[in-house]
Amino acid sequence: MDPEAARNARDSLDLVFHMSNILDTGLDRHSLSVLIALSELGFNPEALAAVVKEFRRETPASSSVQSSAPSAP
């Protein structure tokens, strides 16, 4: 990738990350980068959003299971 294209990609990711923060999505730069790449490969953005929502729904359940497990003495 030439330096100009790399700078444009970085600037675009910065803009998307800023919009993500305004919308309070909770997505980090890496997650956004992966989602953008998948979208550019032709994955349906609505399906990607549904997957992110599903992961978020499952995460609290798995973290509560871990926190309720007895700790070692």
Backbone atoms as SQL, in Angstrom:
CREATE TABLE atoms (id INTEGER PRIMARY KEY, chain TEXT, resi INTEGER, resn TEXT, atom TEXT, x REAL, y REAL, z REAL);
INSERT INTO atoms VALUES
  (1, 'A', 1, 'MET', 'N', 0.861, -1.179, 0.000),
  (2, 'A', 1, 'MET', 'CA', 0.000, 0.000, 0.000),
  (3, 'A', 1, 'MET', 'C', 0.900, 1.232, 0.000),
  (4, 'A', 2, 'ASP', 'N', 0.624, 2.157, -0.897),
  (5, 'A', 2, 'ASP', 'CA', 1.439, 3.357, -0.948),
  (6, 'A', 2, 'ASP', 'C', 1.126, 4.264, 0.248),
  (7, 'A', 3, 'PRO', 'N', 2.038, 5.176, 0.588),
  (8, 'A', 3, 'PRO', 'CA', 1.858, 6.024, 1.780),
  (9, 'A', 3, 'PRO', 'C', 0.578, 6.863, 1.750),
  (10, 'A', 4, 'GLU', 'N', 0.195, 7.326, 0.593),
  (11, 'A', 4, 'GLU', 'CA', -1.030, 8.134, 0.478),
  (12, 'A', 4, 'GLU', 'C', -2.268, 7.299, 0.783),
  (13, 'A', 5, 'ALA', 'N', -2.311, 6.085, 0.247),
  (14, 'A', 5, 'ALA', 'CA', -3.444, 5.192, 0.507),
  (15, 'A', 5, 'ALA', 'C', -3.494, 4.792, 1.975),
  (16, 'A', 6, 'ALA', 'N', -2.323, 4.563, 2.579),
  (17, 'A', 6, 'ALA', 'CA', -2.272, 4.210, 4.007),
  (18, 'A', 6, 'ALA', 'C', -2.781, 5.365, 4.858),
  (19, 'A', 7, 'ARG', 'N', -2.404, 6.582, 4.490),
  (20, 'A', 7, 'ARG', 'CA', -2.864, 7.756, 5.248),
  (21, 'A', 7, 'ARG', 'C', -4.364, 7.934, 5.101),
  (22, 'A', 8, 'ASN', 'N', -4.886, 7.720, 3.901),
  (23, 'A', 8, 'ASN', 'CA', -6.333, 7.819, 3.682),
  (24, 'A', 8, 'ASN', 'C', -7.090, 6.766, 4.477),
  (25, 'A', 9, 'ALA', 'N', -6.554, 5.542, 4.521),
  (26, 'A', 9, 'ALA', 'CA', -7.196, 4.471, 5.285),
  (27, 'A', 9, 'ALA', 'C', -7.195, 4.810, 6.775),
  (28, 'A', 10, 'ARG', 'N', -6.082, 5.328, 7.282),
  (29, 'A', 10, 'ARG', 'CA', -5.988, 5.715, 8.693),
  (30, 'A', 10, 'ARG', 'C', -6.955, 6.840, 9.013),
  (31, 'A', 11, 'ASP', 'N', -7.016, 7.836, 8.128),
  (32, 'A', 11, 'ASP', 'CA', -7.941, 8.957, 8.329),
  (33, 'A', 11, 'ASP', 'C', -9.393, 8.481, 8.318),
  (34, 'A', 12, 'SER', 'N', -9.708, 7.563, 7.421),
  (35, 'A', 12, 'SER', 'CA', -11.067, 7.020, 7.354),
  (36, 'A', 12, 'SER', 'C', -11.417, 6.261, 8.630),
  (37, 'A', 13, 'LEU', 'N', -10.473, 5.451, 9.118),
  (38, 'A', 13, 'LEU', 'CA', -10.716, 4.707, 10.357),
  (39, 'A', 13, 'LEU', 'C', -10.872, 5.668, 11.527),
  (40, 'A', 14, 'ASP', 'N', -10.083, 6.739, 11.562),
  (41, 'A', 14, 'ASP', 'CA', -10.224, 7.739, 12.625),
  (42, 'A', 14, 'ASP', 'C', -11.619, 8.359, 12.603),
  (43, 'A', 15, 'LEU', 'N', -12.115, 8.667, 11.411),
  (44, 'A', 15, 'LEU', 'CA', -13.449, 9.249, 11.275),
  (45, 'A', 15, 'LEU', 'C', -14.531, 8.269, 11.726),
  (46, 'A', 16, 'VAL', 'N', -14.420, 7.016, 11.302),
  (47, 'A', 16, 'VAL', 'CA', -15.395, 5.994, 11.703),
  (48, 'A', 16, 'VAL', 'C', -15.346, 5.787, 13.209),
  (49, 'A', 17, 'PHE', 'N', -14.144, 5.784, 13.797),
  (50, 'A', 17, 'PHE', 'CA', -14.008, 5.607, 15.243),
  (51, 'A', 17, 'PHE', 'C', -14.647, 6.785, 15.991),
  (52, 'A', 18, 'HIS', 'N', -14.451, 7.976, 15.480),
  (53, 'A', 18, 'HIS', 'CA', -15.068, 9.158, 16.093),
  (54, 'A', 18, 'HIS', 'C', -16.602, 9.057, 16.026),
  (55, 'A', 19, 'MET', 'N', -17.132, 8.677, 14.876),
  (56, 'A', 19, 'MET', 'CA', -18.586, 8.508, 14.740),
  (57, 'A', 19, 'MET', 'C', -19.082, 7.409, 15.677),
  (58, 'A', 20, 'SER', 'N', -18.310, 6.344, 15.798),
  (59, 'A', 20, 'SER', 'CA', -18.664, 5.241, 16.684),
  (60, 'A', 20, 'SER', 'C', -18.749, 5.713, 18.140),
  (61, 'A', 21, 'ASN', 'N', -17.811, 6.567, 18.529),
  (62, 'A', 21, 'ASN', 'CA', -17.827, 7.107, 19.894),
  (63, 'A', 21, 'ASN', 'C', -19.026, 8.020, 20.118),
  (64, 'A', 22, 'ILE', 'N', -19.358, 8.826, 19.128),
  (65, 'A', 22, 'ILE', 'CA', -20.522, 9.713, 19.246),
  (66, 'A', 22, 'ILE', 'C', -21.791, 8.887, 19.409),
  (67, 'A', 23, 'LEU', 'N', -21.874, 7.783, 18.671),
  (68, 'A', 23, 'LEU', 'CA', -23.045, 6.905, 18.742),
  (69, 'A', 23, 'LEU', 'C', -22.978, 5.943, 19.931),
  (70, 'A', 24, 'ASP', 'N', -21.890, 5.995, 20.677),
  (71, 'A', 24, 'ASP', 'CA', -21.695, 5.175, 21.875),
  (72, 'A', 24, 'ASP', 'C', -21.854, 3.684, 21.570),
  (73, 'A', 25, 'THR', 'N', -21.166, 3.226, 20.514),
  (74, 'A', 25, 'THR', 'CA', -21.259, 1.821, 20.126),
  (75, 'A', 25, 'THR', 'C', -20.410, 0.916, 21.016),
  (76, 'A', 26, 'GLY', 'N', -19.370, 1.465, 21.619),
  (77, 'A', 26, 'GLY', 'CA', -18.486, 0.660, 22.451),
  (78, 'A', 26, 'GLY', 'C', -17.486, -0.157, 21.649),
  (79, 'A', 27, 'LEU', 'N', -17.409, 0.059, 20.359),
  (80, 'A', 27, 'LEU', 'CA', -16.471, -0.682, 19.510),
  (81, 'A', 27, 'LEU', 'C', -15.110, 0.006, 19.507),
  (82, 'A', 28, 'ASP', 'N', -14.047, -0.789, 19.604),
  (83, 'A', 28, 'ASP', 'CA', -12.706, -0.227, 19.548),
  (84, 'A', 28, 'ASP', 'C', -12.241, -0.138, 18.088),
  (85, 'A', 29, 'ARG', 'N', -11.089, 0.462, 17.894),
  (86, 'A', 29, 'ARG', 'CA', -10.570, 0.646, 16.529),
  (87, 'A', 29, 'ARG', 'C', -10.361, -0.685, 15.814),
  (88, 'A', 30, 'HIS', 'N', -9.841, -1.663, 16.544),
  (89, 'A', 30, 'HIS', 'CA', -9.575, -2.962, 15.913),
  (90, 'A', 30, 'HIS', 'C', -10.878, -3.617, 15.447),
  (91, 'A', 31, 'SER', 'N', -11.891, -3.603, 16.308),
  (92, 'A', 31, 'SER', 'CA', -13.184, -4.193, 15.932),
  (93, 'A', 31, 'SER', 'C', -13.772, -3.485, 14.725),
  (94, 'A', 32, 'LEU', 'N', -13.715, -2.164, 14.741),
  (95, 'A', 32, 'LEU', 'CA', -14.225, -1.399, 13.596),
  (96, 'A', 32, 'LEU', 'C', -13.452, -1.737, 12.326),
  (97, 'A', 33, 'SER', 'N', -12.144, -1.873, 12.456),
  (98, 'A', 33, 'SER', 'CA', -11.313, -2.208, 11.305),
  (99, 'A', 33, 'SER', 'C', -11.714, -3.558, 10.717),
  (100, 'A', 34, 'VAL', 'N', -11.953, -4.538, 11.584),
  (101, 'A', 34, 'VAL', 'CA', -12.365, -5.864, 11.121),
  (102, 'A', 34, 'VAL', 'C', -13.731, -5.783, 10.446),
  (103, 'A', 35, 'LEU', 'N', -14.661, -5.060, 11.056),
  (104, 'A', 35, 'LEU', 'CA', -16.000, -4.937, 10.478),
  (105, 'A', 35, 'LEU', 'C', -15.965, -4.227, 9.120),
  (106, 'A', 36, 'ILE', 'N', -15.136, -3.214, 9.004),
  (107, 'A', 36, 'ILE', 'CA', -14.996, -2.504, 7.731),
  (108, 'A', 36, 'ILE', 'C', -14.423, -3.451, 6.672),
  (109, 'A', 37, 'ALA', 'N', -13.394, -4.206, 7.045),
  (110, 'A', 37, 'ALA', 'CA', -12.780, -5.136, 6.092),
  (111, 'A', 37, 'ALA', 'C', -13.787, -6.192, 5.631),
  (112, 'A', 38, 'LEU', 'N', -14.567, -6.725, 6.567),
  (113, 'A', 38, 'LEU', 'CA', -15.578, -7.718, 6.195),
  (114, 'A', 38, 'LEU', 'C', -16.636, -7.105, 5.266),
  (115, 'A', 39, 'SER', 'N', -17.005, -5.879, 5.560),
  (116, 'A', 39, 'SER', 'CA', -17.979, -5.187, 4.720),
  (117, 'A', 39, 'SER', 'C', -17.424, -4.975, 3.311),
  (118, 'A', 40, 'GLU', 'N', -16.151, -4.604, 3.229),
  (119, 'A', 40, 'GLU', 'CA', -15.523, -4.398, 1.925),
  (120, 'A', 40, 'GLU', 'C', -15.403, -5.705, 1.145),
  (121, 'A', 41, 'LEU', 'N', -15.347, -6.833, 1.858),
  (122, 'A', 41, 'LEU', 'CA', -15.294, -8.140, 1.198),
  (123, 'A', 41, 'LEU', 'C', -16.662, -8.616, 0.735),
  (124, 'A', 42, 'GLY', 'N', -17.701, -7.836, 1.059),
  (125, 'A', 42, 'GLY', 'CA', -19.032, -8.168, 0.566),
  (126, 'A', 42, 'GLY', 'C', -19.992, -8.699, 1.612),
  (127, 'A', 43, 'PHE', 'N', -19.546, -8.785, 2.883),
  (128, 'A', 43, 'PHE', 'CA', -20.467, -9.225, 3.933),
  (129, 'A', 43, 'PHE', 'C', -21.551, -8.173, 4.129),
  (130, 'A', 44, 'ASN', 'N', -22.746, -8.625, 4.401),
  (131, 'A', 44, 'ASN', 'CA', -23.883, -7.742, 4.603),
  (132, 'A', 44, 'ASN', 'C', -23.701, -6.955, 5.905),
  (133, 'A', 45, 'PRO', 'N', -23.661, -5.606, 5.855),
  (134, 'A', 45, 'PRO', 'CA', -23.473, -4.803, 7.066),
  (135, 'A', 45, 'PRO', 'C', -24.563, -5.032, 8.126),
  (136, 'A', 46, 'GLU', 'N', -25.789, -5.284, 7.689),
  (137, 'A', 46, 'GLU', 'CA', -26.856, -5.546, 8.658),
  (138, 'A', 46, 'GLU', 'C', -26.619, -6.872, 9.372),
  (139, 'A', 47, 'ALA', 'N', -26.114, -7.860, 8.650),
  (140, 'A', 47, 'ALA', 'CA', -25.800, -9.145, 9.272),
  (141, 'A', 47, 'ALA', 'C', -24.634, -8.989, 10.250),
  (142, 'A', 48, 'LEU', 'N', -23.634, -8.188, 9.885),
  (143, 'A', 48, 'LEU', 'CA', -22.515, -7.938, 10.797),
  (144, 'A', 48, 'LEU', 'C', -22.998, -7.251, 12.070),
  (145, 'A', 49, 'ALA', 'N', -23.894, -6.287, 11.926),
  (146, 'A', 49, 'ALA', 'CA', -24.454, -5.607, 13.099),
  (147, 'A', 49, 'ALA', 'C', -25.207, -6.592, 13.987),
  (148, 'A', 50, 'ALA', 'N', -25.939, -7.505, 13.377),
  (149, 'A', 50, 'ALA', 'CA', -26.677, -8.512, 14.150),
  (150, 'A', 50, 'ALA', 'C', -25.711, -9.418, 14.915),
  (151, 'A', 51, 'VAL', 'N', -24.590, -9.769, 14.311),
  (152, 'A', 51, 'VAL', 'CA', -23.595, -10.607, 14.979),
  (153, 'A', 51, 'VAL', 'C', -23.003, -9.864, 16.173),
  (154, 'A', 52, 'VAL', 'N', -22.677, -8.586, 15.987),
  (155, 'A', 52, 'VAL', 'CA', -22.131, -7.788, 17.098),
  (156, 'A', 52, 'VAL', 'C', -23.137, -7.722, 18.241),
  (157, 'A', 53, 'LYS', 'N', -24.399, -7.494, 17.916),
  (158, 'A', 53, 'LYS', 'CA', -25.436, -7.440, 18.954),
  (159, 'A', 53, 'LYS', 'C', -25.553, -8.773, 19.678),
  (160, 'A', 54, 'GLU', 'N', -25.486, -9.858, 18.937),
  (161, 'A', 54, 'GLU', 'CA', -25.590, -11.184, 19.551),
  (162, 'A', 54, 'GLU', 'C', -24.407, -11.454, 20.475),
  (163, 'A', 55, 'PHE', 'N', -23.211, -11.096, 20.053),
  (164, 'A', 55, 'PHE', 'CA', -22.038, -11.268, 20.914),
  (165, 'A', 55, 'PHE', 'C', -22.198, -10.470, 22.204),
  (166, 'A', 56, 'ARG', 'N', -22.730, -9.290, 22.090),
  (167, 'A', 56, 'ARG', 'CA', -22.919, -8.464, 23.291),
  (168, 'A', 56, 'ARG', 'C', -23.949, -9.068, 24.222),
  (169, 'A', 57, 'ARG', 'N', -24.977, -9.683, 23.666),
  (170, 'A', 57, 'ARG', 'CA', -25.993, -10.326, 24.493),
  (171, 'A', 57, 'ARG', 'C', -25.413, -11.519, 25.248),
  (172, 'A', 58, 'GLU', 'N', -24.517, -12.253, 24.592),
  (173, 'A', 58, 'GLU', 'CA', -23.925, -13.435, 25.201),
  (174, 'A', 58, 'GLU', 'C', -22.818, -13.099, 26.192),
  (175, 'A', 59, 'THR', 'N', -22.116, -12.008, 26.008),
  (176, 'A', 59, 'THR', 'CA', -20.974, -11.662, 26.855),
  (177, 'A', 59, 'THR', 'C', -21.341, -11.504, 28.326),
  (178, 'A', 60, 'PRO', 'N', -22.384, -10.758, 28.696),
  (179, 'A', 60, 'PRO', 'CA', -22.698, -10.631, 30.126),
  (180, 'A', 60, 'PRO', 'C', -23.008, -11.976, 30.768),
  (181, 'A', 61, 'ALA', 'N', -23.660, -12.875, 30.051),
  (182, 'A', 61, 'ALA', 'CA', -23.995, -14.183, 30.602),
  (183, 'A', 61, 'ALA', 'C', -22.730, -14.976, 30.890),
  (184, 'A', 62, 'SER', 'N', -21.770, -14.960, 29.974),
  (185, 'A', 62, 'SER', 'CA', -20.548, -15.729, 30.189),
  (186, 'A', 62, 'SER', 'C', -19.692, -15.115, 31.285),
  (187, 'A', 63, 'SER', 'N', -19.685, -13.778, 31.418),
  (188, 'A', 63, 'SER', 'CA', -18.884, -13.166, 32.469),
  (189, 'A', 63, 'SER', 'C', -19.507, -13.392, 33.840),
  (190, 'A', 64, 'SER', 'N', -20.854, -13.510, 33.929),
  (191, 'A', 64, 'SER', 'CA', -21.475, -13.763, 35.217),
  (192, 'A', 64, 'SER', 'C', -21.239, -15.204, 35.650),
  (193, 'A', 65, 'VAL', 'N', -21.116, -16.117, 34.701),
  (194, 'A', 65, 'VAL', 'CA', -20.805, -17.514, 35.030),
  (195, 'A', 65, 'VAL', 'C', -19.402, -17.588, 35.602),
  (196, 'A', 66, 'GLN', 'N', -18.474, -16.850, 34.994),
  (197, 'A', 66, 'GLN', 'CA', -17.095, -16.874, 35.473),
  (198, 'A', 66, 'GLN', 'C', -17.003, -16.246, 36.857),
  (199, 'A', 67, 'SER', 'N', -17.715, -15.166, 37.110),
  (200, 'A', 67, 'SER', 'CA', -17.613, -14.487, 38.384),
  (201, 'A', 67, 'SER', 'C', -18.299, -15.257, 39.498),
  (202, 'A', 68, 'SER', 'N', -19.249, -16.144, 39.167),
  (203, 'A', 68, 'SER', 'CA', -19.926, -16.915, 40.190),
  (204, 'A', 68, 'SER', 'C', -19.202, -18.208, 40.519),
  (205, 'A', 69, 'ALA', 'N', -18.185, -18.548, 39.744),
  (206, 'A', 69, 'ALA', 'CA', -17.430, -19.766, 40.020),
  (207, 'A', 69, 'ALA', 'C', -16.601, -19.570, 41.280),
  (208, 'A', 70, 'PRO', 'N', -16.488, -20.611, 42.102),
  (209, 'A', 70, 'PRO', 'CA', -15.713, -20.468, 43.334),
  (210, 'A', 70, 'PRO', 'C', -14.252, -20.205, 43.023),
  (211, 'A', 71, 'SER', 'N', -13.640, -19.371, 43.827),
  (212, 'A', 71, 'SER', 'CA', -12.247, -19.062, 43.613),
  (213, 'A', 71, 'SER', 'C', -11.386, -20.041, 44.389),
  (214, 'A', 72, 'ALA', 'N', -10.203, -20.281, 43.894),
  (215, 'A', 72, 'ALA', 'CA', -9.291, -21.218, 44.551),
  (216, 'A', 72, 'ALA', 'C', -8.756, -20.611, 45.832),
  (217, 'A', 73, 'PRO', 'N', -8.563, -21.439, 46.884),
  (218, 'A', 73, 'PRO', 'CA', -8.053, -20.909, 48.175),
  (219, 'A', 73, 'PRO', 'C', -6.627, -20.478, 48.106);
